[in-house]
Amino acid sequence: MTGREICRRFKSAGIENYRFEAEILAEELSGRSYSDETDYAGIEPAVKKREEGYPLQYIIGKWWFWDCEFIVNENCLIPRADTEILVDTTIKLLPKGAYFADLCTGSGCIAISVLRTRKDTKADAYELYKDTLKIASENAELNNVSDRISFFCGNVLDRCVPNRKVYDAIVSNPPYIRSDVLPTLDKTVGFEPKAALDGGADGLMFYRAILDNFTGNLKEDGFFAFEIGYDQAEQLKYLSEHRNMRCEIKKDLCGNDRVAVVRFEQKFV
Ligand SMILES: C[S@@+](CC[C@H](N)C(=O)[O-])C[C@H]1O[C@@H](n2cnc3c(N)ncnc32)[C@H](O)[C@@H]1O
């Protein structure tokens, strides 16, 4: 099948960035550069899978985020460009030599990206599923940060971090989609783990649990940094204020509310 045919098939299937996806698929699976005329023999099954909605990232088994490459498969959420706002915020706010936690680490993309840029820091990453943790650990190796990160299997809805651990920051991109919204999402998202997306009836279950369970694991002048949905800023402010904390919201490049930074009241500047 030629490059041009892959583009045509993806366009007819309604894939928005059909040319970009055709180029990546052809190049990654063949090891050759893309051209409209090149014949990519044997690519038909992958093209068919993508036409059926299966994510390009799972087909090629990798994706790019921040300045890193990450292994991805059906056991982890595909890293999203929106999440780079949380990485950027964390990198700017962490004090020198910081020790931070990444809760709900998934592919490990947040902690690993921060560690790559901030070589003075170290991290602990927590995740519920062993198979997901395995990918995160492989990604730490791939990106040469495994000497500065430790991985733990734990349920963030419980107190999975021991009391003796005290961090400069606790960051998280937890599941935050309302359960009733999940069935309305794009077909491609349906191939990603439901447990990575489902934030409970009001989408706030994980923020509540993290603010309730882990304030004792945060230094007095430390901060929580969360990725949030575009419509969750007011709710995060409410949850924070009811716990004597203050919340500052950062926007993404489209102008949507995207990150909440939460600190103890007296230390907020
Ligand atoms: C939205 S994904 C974020 C993954 C990654 N941090 C990222 O930004 O791409 C949420 C992650 O939380 C994990 N998770 C779900 N329930 C959890 C729980 N109760 N405790 C710990 N992790 C959980 C999921 O398996 C998934 O990897």
The ligand as a Gaussian input file, in Angstrom:
#p B3LYP/6-31G(d) Opt

LIG

0 1
 C       -5.291000       9.930000      33.981000
 S       -4.194000       8.576000      34.116000
 C       -2.679000       9.469000      34.219000
 C       -1.476000       8.707000      33.820000
 C       -0.207000       9.576000      33.693000
 N        0.120000      10.198000      34.962000
 C       -0.391000      10.622000      32.616000
 O       -0.488000      11.813000      32.963000
 O       -0.456000      10.262000      31.428000
 C       -4.503000       8.021000      35.749000
 C       -3.705000       6.823000      36.251000
 O       -4.184000       6.517000      37.570000
 C       -4.178000       5.120000      37.756000
 N       -5.128000       4.814000      38.822000
 C       -6.471000       4.600000      38.735000
 N       -7.007000       4.355000      39.940000
 C       -5.972000       4.436000      40.828000
 C       -5.886000       4.285000      42.240000
 N       -6.979000       4.034000      42.970000
 N       -4.682000       4.405000      42.830000
 C       -3.562000       4.664000      42.096000
 N       -3.587000       4.825000      40.750000
 C       -4.785000       4.714000      40.127000
 C       -4.593000       4.584000      36.395000
 O       -4.223000       3.239000      36.268000
 C       -3.837000       5.543000      35.468000
 O       -2.558000       5.035000      35.191000

